[in-house]
Amino acid sequence: MAKQEIWESFLPQSVISVIRPHLLRLNHEIQPYRSSVDSSLKAYLPERLSSVLSVPDSASVVFLLILIFISSFLPMRKFLNRFIEDTSRTEDTIIVQHGKDTHNITFLKGSISSGAISVLDLKKAVQAATQTPDINAIKLVFAGKTLKDDNSPLQIYNLKDASKVLCMASKVKLPAGGVSNTASRSGTPTPGSDMPKKKVIPPMERINLVQTYINDTMMPLVIAFEKSPPKDREQRTMEHRRLGETVMGELLKLDSVDTDGADGTEVRARRKEAVRGMQNILERLDVALKKSEETSAIL
C-alpha cells in the first residue's frame, strides 16, 4: 500500500493514520484469498469503479463499508426507532421515579394516547406501587409541569408510552395538636415558651439554597460523569444511581416548600423552574449512562 489508495483522497491525514494500520493487517490476513475477494467484490460494484480498483483497494472498500455501517446506519436506526411503533408491545408503560425507586406503571396499549387514562388513574396506580397511605399526598411531575387536574387525561400533558414521571409523595401529617393534646391528657408538661424556636427559612430562600447546592456541588459531578464515566460497569451504575438519588433528594426538599404565602405566585414559578432544571439533570445522567453502555458494548 505504498501508493495512495482511492479512499485516502476522501479522508484527512489524521483519519488515514488511524485506519491505515488496520487495513495493512487486513490485507495481510486475506493474502491467500486475494483473487476470490477481489473478483467477488467487483461483481457487486459498477463496472467503471471495479475496473480501477486494485486488490488492496478491495480490502479498503470492505473495511470502509463496515465503518460506514457502524458510524451511520446504527445511529440512524436508533433515531428511526423513535418513530416506528413496536408491534410486539401490548402495554403502555409510564416510568415513575420515586426517590431511589423506579416503578413501571402499565396500562392497556393505546389507552394513554386515546385519552382513556386520567391523572387520577395514574395516581391510584402510583399509590399502590409506592404504598402511600394518602393519595392526596402524591404529586406527579412531568417535563417540569405538575399534573394537577385529576380528571384530565394524561394525553393533555403529552404523556405517552415510556414517558418518565417524577413522584414526590409528601409525608403524612399528624392531626393538628395530636401530640400536644395527648401529652396534656397524660399529665406530661408541654414544652415551655422559653424553649429555643427553630429558625424558619422563607420559601424563596429554601429554593435558592437547593439551587445553589445543585449548581455548585452537583453540576460539576454530573459534568464529570458525562465526560468520563467509570469504565467498570458496576461502578458506573453505582455512580449514576448515587448522583440521581442525590438530585431526587433535593427535589423532595422543593416539594415541601410552602407556596401559600403572599408571594406564592413567585415562589411557585421559581420552584417550577428549579424542578425543571433538576429533571433535565436526571435526563442527562440517563443519557450519559446509556451512551457509555453502548460505547462499552461496541468496544
C-alpha positions, 0 to 999 in steps of 0.5 A, a space after each residue: 500500500 505504498 501508493 495512495 489508495 482511492 479512499 485516502 483522497 476522501 479522508 484527512 491525514 489524521 483519519 488515514 493514520 488511524 485506519 491505515 494500520 488496520 487495513 495493512 493487517 487486513 490485507 495481510 490476513 486475506 493474502 491467500 484469498 486475494 483473487 476470490 475477494 477481489 473478483 467477488 467484490 467487483 461483481 457487486 460494484 459498477 463496472 467503471 469503479 471495479 475496473 480501477 480498483 486494485 486488490 488492496 483497494 478491495 480490502 479498503 472498500 470492505 473495511 470502509 463499508 463496515 465503518 460506514 455501517 457502524 458510524 451511520 446506519 446504527 445511529 440512524 436506526 436508533 433515531 428511526 426507532 423513535 418513530 416506528 411503533 413496536 408491534 410486539 408491545 401490548 402495554 403502555 408503560 409510564 416510568 415513575 421515579 420515586 426517590 431511589 425507586 423506579 416503578 413501571 406503571 402499565 396500562 392497556 396499549 393505546 389507552 394513554 394516547 386515546 385519552 382513556 387514562 386520567 391523572 387520577 388513574 395514574 395516581 391510584 396506580 402510583 399509590 399502590 406501587 409506592 404504598 402511600 397511605 394518602 393519595 392526596 399526598 402524591 404529586 406527579 411531575 412531568 417535563 417540569 409541569 405538575 399534573 394537577 387536574 385529576 380528571 384530565 387525561 394524561 394525553 393533555 400533558 403529552 404523556 405517552 408510552 415510556 414517558 418518565 414521571 417524577 413522584 414526590 409523595 409528601 409525608 403524612 401529617 399528624 392531626 393538628 395538636 395530636 401530640 400536644 393534646 395527648 401529652 396534656 391528657 397524660 399529665 406530661 408538661 408541654 414544652 415551655 415558651 422559653 424553649 429555643 424556636 427553630 429558625 424558619 427559612 422563607 420559601 424563596 430562600 429554601 429554593 435558592 439554597 437547593 439551587 445553589 447546592 445543585 449548581 455548585 456541588 452537583 453540576 460539576 459531578 454530573 459534568 464529570 460523569 458525562 465526560 468520563 464515566 467509570 469504565 467498570 460497569 458496576 461502578 458506573 451504575 453505582 455512580 449514576 444511581 448515587 448522583 440521581 438519588 442525590 438530585 431526587 433528594 433535593 427535589 423532595 426538599 422543593 416539594 415541601 416548600 410552602 407556596 401559600 404565602 403572599 408571594 406564592 405566585 413567585 415562589 411557585 414559578 421559581 420552584 417550577 423552574 428549579 424542578 425543571 432544571 433538576 429533571 433535565 439533570 436526571 435526563 442527562 445522567 440517563 443519557 450519559 449512562 446509556 451512551 457509555 453502555 453502548 460505547 462499552 458494548 461496541 468496544 
